[in-house]
Amino acid sequence: MTQTQGSLVRRIIDYAHRADPYPIYAELRKTPVVRDAEGPYIVSTYWEIHGLLHDPRLSSDARNLDPQAASELPEEPEADDPGLPPSFLKLDPPEHDRLRRLATAPFGPPHTPRRLHEMRGELTRIVGELIDGFEGRHRIDLVDHFSYPFPVTVICRLLGVPREDEPRFHAWADALAASLDPGPDAGAGAGADAAERRRITRQARTELATYLSELIEKRRRAPGDDMLSALVSGEGPEGRMSRVELLSTAALLLVAGHETTVNLITNGMLTLLRNPDVLARLRKDPHLVVPLVEELLRFDPPVQMLPQRTPLSEIDIAGVTIPQGASVWLLLASGNRDPQRFPDPDRFDPQRRDNQHLGFGSGIHSCFGAPLARLEAQIALTELARRLDEPRLLEDPPTYRRNAVLRGPRHLPLAFEGLRPNGSPNGSRSRPPNRSPNGSR
């Protein structure tokens, strides 16, 4: 089926719907696979998305798009960038598998099975220190004061990136994350034309590649116990990563290592504050956080869609034949709200059974950083629920980032009455003295 009345793509990426895209997704699910008037095939139902994610005929490599489909999409910034080529997320087997094996070796099982477990104490300490920084205030922006600095600090320490360099790659990460968005106003801000978007993205890629090249050479000369040193020296059955493969993998880890977690934590706290009964239950029972984070990944995932897939041969699905080389968009967040898969899907239920969501994708391209993101969100939300006394939203809906793919609030202003002491679940309240409207002493 082809959508001829207006453009579905334009509706999906329209910023006016960013705060609540789910009614549009519900409408789309009436026709599981539909071709938009502007070219892409849009898949919106759970089982069809799940099937395609596990179908070896569906490629993640934009070079497999036919020329007409490629011309209808924003230009890939890495397509002609020899200095920072596509990461393995945008490659197919066998190259994808080789690079993913090398990247995951220093990250966890089977090579370093206790790395994440041993990080739990440090993650808890970082969270505690960030919340301690709220002392003397009764208003914060959760994104600026917590959701962003927490995962950035973690990924810097994991990779061995000096924390003082964070301001340098903040702008680069924003530009590269925005380049994932197929919207017309992504990358350089609202109203930016395509040429300006490409210029900003390429500049960010060039500067990040230069920075990472210098850091990689330092680790080659003087290895540490960080993940970047392990990537530099790591070797598998197929050999080591090349220089450009090291660069693209390090850039992926640096950017993806915090972008999705920022949104997961922020979306999570927003959802909890909209469901105060669940927030109260989490405060009383911290063990609830494990299924709660899984339900957050289903209910309001940080990655809403995968807009860059293409068949290597014809694929018949839900009564529609998608031709070889066509552009395919997989709406993960829509599949997560599919009533054919999840009963009462628009209800937030942390005790939902059989919650095999698509929040981290599925198949060979499932997020290999998912264990760390889960752990970060579990610790962050548990401590925020425990320590913030009477938290409440100051804006609902909040202001959202423009990105339709990596969806989350740009700011989340909160108010609270005080803090409970760090490390004392039933401790007394700590109230800020002489509060002023801007939170200063």
QUITADA-V352702 format. One line per field, one symbol per residue. ss: DSSP state (H for helix, E for strand, - for the rest). burial: + if it has 24 or more other ideal C-beta (glycine too) atoms within 12 Angstrom, else -. Layout:
BEGIN
ss=???
burial=???
END
This chain:
BEGIN
ss=-E-----HHHHHH-HHH----HHHHHHH----EEE-----EEE--HHHHHHHH----EE--HHH--HHHHH----------------HHH----HHHHHHHHHHH---------HHHHHHHHHHHHHHHHHH------EEEHHHHHHHHHHHHHHHHHH---HHHHHHHHHHHHHHHH---------------HHHHHHHHHHHHHHHHHHHHHHHHHHHH-----HHHHHHH--E--E---HHHHHHHHHHHHHHHHHHHHHHHHHHHHHHHH-HHHHHHHHH-HHHHHHHHHHHHHH---E--EEEEEE---EEE--EEE-----EEE-HHHH---------------------------HHH----HHHHHHHHHHHHHHHHHHEE--EE------E-----E--E---EEE--EEE--------EE-----------
burial=--+----++++++-+-+++-++-++--++-++++++-++++++++++++++++-+-+++++++++---+--++++++++-+-++++++++++--++-+++++++++++------++--+---++-+++-++--++-+++++++++++++++++++++++++---++-+++-+++++++++++++++++---+----++-++++++++++-+++-++--+------+++++++++------+--++++++++++++++++++++++++++++++++--++--++----++-++++++++++++++++++++++--+-++-+-+--++++++++++++++--++--+--+++-+--+-+++++++++++++++++++++++++++++++++-++++--++-+++++++++++++++++-+++---------+-+---------
END
